[in-house]
């Protein structure tokens, strides 16, 4: 089983690993586009105004541009430790025990606008590039990634169950039609259900933690739902679609 996570805009600074080595990342078929995007971001960082426009940044966020300028020389961290924020706080991979942590390293992957697909242990620097960013003179990132990323994801899905927790913009970079997909809905006292926005990430982080740590090997959506229920979550299933239902 592979649990495919979204990245986060916020990323932990620094690192204890050597500078980025693209040829050591998983999924080598993604290497040429990874290299193109790194080169483009480093070049773009020399023009702050253009960087702000392309990346949707304010002048107060110029440190993000400096991160991109240093992509080739900055220290690295495993991807699962680089990303921060609500989902990763709920996942809390650092608190997993040894056997659970080993399973998490094997099962967790991250969809990335810069790297396409990262395994948990892939070492990367801090960077700024979102799925909706538009680099100057280039097609959308979805247009660029889809032809190279979708075959990699299809091969992965043939070998293992994929649980896709990515948001819409990141799922658009490379679709996985056979994946188990997860929504989060809030149920009101009158029975109405509404979409959960911000805390959607927290609930998906809890699910990712349960799936990363479990000793079982879920093979379909029903088995994924069973793991979630054992973790105390209320889950409904319709085919490969799971809905986590939480109190409003």
C-alpha positions as CSV (number, residue, x, y, z in Angstrom):
1,X,0.0,0.0,0.0
2,X,1.1,3.5,-0.8
3,X,-0.5,6.5,0.9
4,X,-0.1,9.5,-1.4
5,X,0.0,12.8,0.6
6,X,-0.3,16.3,-0.6
7,X,2.7,18.6,0.1
8,X,2.5,21.7,2.1
9,X,3.3,25.3,1.4
10,X,5.2,25.5,4.7
11,X,8.4,23.6,4.9
12,X,10.9,23.0,7.7
13,X,14.1,25.1,7.2
14,X,17.6,23.7,7.1
15,X,18.6,20.1,7.1
16,X,21.4,17.7,7.9
17,X,21.8,16.1,4.5
18,X,24.0,16.9,1.5
19,X,22.8,19.1,-1.3
20,X,20.1,17.9,-3.6
21,X,21.0,14.9,-5.8
22,X,18.3,14.5,-8.3
23,X,19.7,11.2,-9.6
24,X,19.3,9.7,-6.1
25,X,15.5,10.4,-5.8
26,X,13.0,7.6,-6.4
27,X,11.2,7.3,-9.7
28,X,14.2,8.1,-12.0
29,X,11.8,8.5,-15.0
30,X,10.8,11.9,-13.5
31,X,14.4,13.1,-13.5
32,X,14.4,15.1,-16.7
33,X,11.4,17.3,-15.7
34,X,12.7,17.6,-12.2
35,X,15.9,19.0,-13.5
36,X,14.1,21.4,-15.9
37,X,12.0,22.7,-13.0
38,X,14.9,23.1,-10.6
39,X,16.9,25.0,-13.3
40,X,13.9,27.3,-14.1
41,X,13.3,28.1,-10.4
42,X,16.9,28.9,-9.8
43,X,17.0,31.2,-12.8
44,X,13.6,32.8,-11.9
45,X,14.9,33.6,-8.4
46,X,17.2,36.1,-9.8
47,X,14.1,38.3,-10.7
48,X,12.2,38.9,-7.5
49,X,9.2,40.6,-9.2
50,X,8.8,37.8,-11.7
51,X,9.2,35.2,-8.9
52,X,6.5,36.9,-6.9
53,X,4.1,36.9,-9.8
54,X,4.8,33.3,-10.8
55,X,4.7,31.9,-7.3
56,X,1.9,34.1,-5.8
57,X,4.1,35.7,-3.2
58,X,4.1,39.1,-1.4
59,X,7.3,41.0,-0.7
60,X,7.1,39.8,2.9
61,X,7.7,36.2,1.5
62,X,10.9,36.9,-0.3
63,X,12.7,34.4,1.8
64,X,10.8,31.8,-0.3
65,X,12.5,33.1,-3.4
66,X,15.9,32.8,-1.6
67,X,15.1,29.2,-0.9
68,X,14.6,28.6,-4.6
69,X,17.9,30.4,-5.4
70,X,19.7,27.9,-3.2
71,X,18.0,24.7,-4.5
72,X,21.2,23.2,-5.7
73,X,23.3,24.0,-2.6
74,X,20.9,24.0,0.4
75,X,21.0,21.1,2.9
76,X,18.3,18.4,2.6
77,X,15.9,16.5,4.8
78,X,13.8,13.4,4.1
79,X,10.6,14.6,2.4
80,X,8.4,13.3,5.2
81,X,10.3,15.6,7.6
82,X,10.5,18.6,5.2
83,X,6.8,19.3,5.0
84,X,5.0,20.9,7.9
85,X,1.5,22.2,8.6
86,X,-1.9,20.8,9.7
87,X,-1.8,17.4,7.9
88,X,1.8,16.7,8.9
89,X,1.2,17.7,12.5
90,X,-1.7,15.2,12.7
91,X,0.5,12.5,11.0
92,X,3.2,13.2,13.6
93,X,5.6,10.7,12.0
94,X,8.3,11.6,14.5
95,X,6.4,10.0,17.3
96,X,5.9,6.6,15.6
97,X,7.7,3.7,17.2
98,X,10.5,1.9,15.4
99,X,8.4,-0.7,13.6
100,X,5.7,1.8,12.8
101,X,8.2,4.3,11.5
102,X,9.7,1.7,9.2
103,X,6.3,0.9,7.8
104,X,5.6,4.7,7.4
105,X,8.8,5.1,5.4
106,X,7.8,2.3,3.1
107,X,4.2,3.4,2.6
108,X,4.2,7.2,2.6
109,X,4.8,9.2,-0.5
110,X,4.2,12.9,-1.4
111,X,2.9,14.5,-4.6
112,X,5.1,17.5,-5.4
113,X,4.9,20.3,-8.0
114,X,8.7,20.4,-8.2
115,X,9.6,16.7,-7.9
116,X,6.4,14.9,-9.1
117,X,6.4,12.1,-6.6
118,X,8.6,11.6,-3.6
119,X,9.0,8.6,-1.3
120,X,9.2,9.5,2.4
121,X,13.0,9.0,2.6
122,X,13.9,11.1,-0.5
123,X,16.1,13.9,0.6
124,X,15.1,17.4,-0.6
125,X,15.8,21.0,0.2
126,X,13.2,23.6,1.2
127,X,11.5,25.2,-1.9
128,X,8.5,27.1,-3.1
129,X,6.4,25.9,-6.0
130,X,2.7,25.1,-5.9
131,X,0.7,23.0,-8.3
132,X,-1.1,26.2,-9.4
133,X,2.1,28.2,-10.0
134,X,2.7,29.4,-13.6
135,X,6.3,29.6,-14.6
136,X,7.1,32.3,-17.2
137,X,6.8,31.2,-20.8
138,X,5.7,27.6,-19.8
139,X,2.5,25.6,-19.9
140,X,0.8,24.8,-16.6
141,X,2.5,22.4,-14.3
142,X,-0.3,19.9,-14.8
143,X,0.3,20.0,-18.6
144,X,4.0,19.4,-18.0
145,X,3.7,16.7,-15.3
146,X,0.8,14.6,-16.5
147,X,2.5,12.8,-19.5
148,X,5.5,11.8,-17.3
149,X,3.9,11.3,-13.9
150,X,0.8,9.4,-14.8
151,X,2.7,6.4,-16.3
152,X,4.8,6.2,-13.1
153,X,1.7,6.3,-10.9
154,X,-0.1,3.7,-13.1
155,X,2.9,1.3,-12.7
156,X,2.8,1.9,-8.9
157,X,-1.0,1.3,-8.8
158,X,-0.6,-2.0,-10.6
159,X,1.8,-3.3,-7.9
160,X,0.2,-1.8,-4.8
161,X,-3.0,-0.2,-3.5
162,X,-2.8,3.6,-3.7
163,X,-4.7,5.7,-1.2
164,X,-4.8,9.2,-2.7
165,X,-5.1,11.9,-0.1
166,X,-3.9,14.7,-2.4
167,X,-5.9,17.9,-2.9
168,X,-7.5,18.6,-6.3
169,X,-4.7,20.7,-7.8
170,X,-2.0,18.1,-6.9
171,X,-4.2,15.2,-8.0
172,X,-4.4,17.0,-11.4
173,X,-0.6,16.7,-11.8
174,X,-1.0,12.9,-12.2
175,X,-4.3,11.0,-11.9
176,X,-4.6,7.5,-10.4
177,X,-8.1,6.2,-11.5
178,X,-7.8,3.1,-9.5
179,X,-6.8,4.8,-6.2
180,X,-8.9,4.9,-3.1
181,X,-10.0,8.5,-2.6
182,X,-11.0,10.2,0.6
183,X,-13.4,13.1,1.4
184,X,-14.2,14.7,4.7
185,X,-17.7,15.9,5.5
186,X,-19.1,17.6,8.7
187,X,-22.4,16.3,9.9
188,X,-24.7,18.9,11.5
189,X,-27.3,18.1,14.3
190,X,-30.1,18.4,11.7
191,X,-28.4,15.8,9.5
192,X,-27.0,18.2,6.9
193,X,-23.5,17.6,5.7
194,X,-21.0,20.2,4.6
195,X,-17.5,20.1,3.2
196,X,-14.7,20.4,5.8
197,X,-12.1,22.9,4.6
198,X,-9.2,23.7,6.9
199,X,-9.5,20.7,9.2
200,X,-9.9,18.4,6.3
201,X,-6.1,18.2,6.4
202,X,-6.0,17.2,10.0
203,X,-8.5,14.3,9.5
204,X,-6.5,13.1,6.5
205,X,-3.3,13.3,8.6
206,X,-5.0,11.1,11.2
207,X,-5.9,8.6,8.5
208,X,-2.4,8.7,7.0
209,X,-1.0,8.0,10.5
210,X,-3.3,5.0,11.0
211,X,-2.5,3.6,7.6
212,X,1.3,4.2,8.0
213,X,1.4,2.4,11.4
214,X,-1.0,-0.5,11.0
215,X,0.4,-4.0,10.9
216,X,-2.2,-5.1,8.4
217,X,-1.8,-4.7,4.6
218,X,-5.0,-3.2,3.2
219,X,-5.7,-4.4,-0.3
220,X,-8.9,-2.5,-1.1
221,X,-11.1,0.4,0.0
222,X,-12.9,-1.8,2.5
223,X,-9.7,-2.7,4.3
224,X,-8.7,0.9,4.4
225,X,-12.0,1.9,5.9
226,X,-11.5,-0.9,8.5
227,X,-8.1,0.6,9.6
228,X,-9.7,4.0,9.9
229,X,-12.6,2.7,12.0
230,X,-10.1,0.9,14.3
231,X,-8.5,4.3,14.8
232,X,-11.8,5.8,15.9
233,X,-12.9,7.4,12.7
234,X,-16.4,7.3,11.2
235,X,-16.1,6.2,7.6
236,X,-18.5,5.4,4.9
237,X,-17.7,3.6,1.7
238,X,-19.0,3.8,-1.9
239,X,-16.8,1.7,-4.2
240,X,-13.3,3.3,-4.1
241,X,-14.6,6.5,-2.5
242,X,-14.4,6.8,1.3
243,X,-16.0,9.6,3.3
244,X,-14.8,10.5,6.8
245,X,-17.7,11.9,8.7
246,X,-17.0,14.3,11.6
247,X,-19.2,16.3,13.9
248,X,-19.9,19.9,12.7
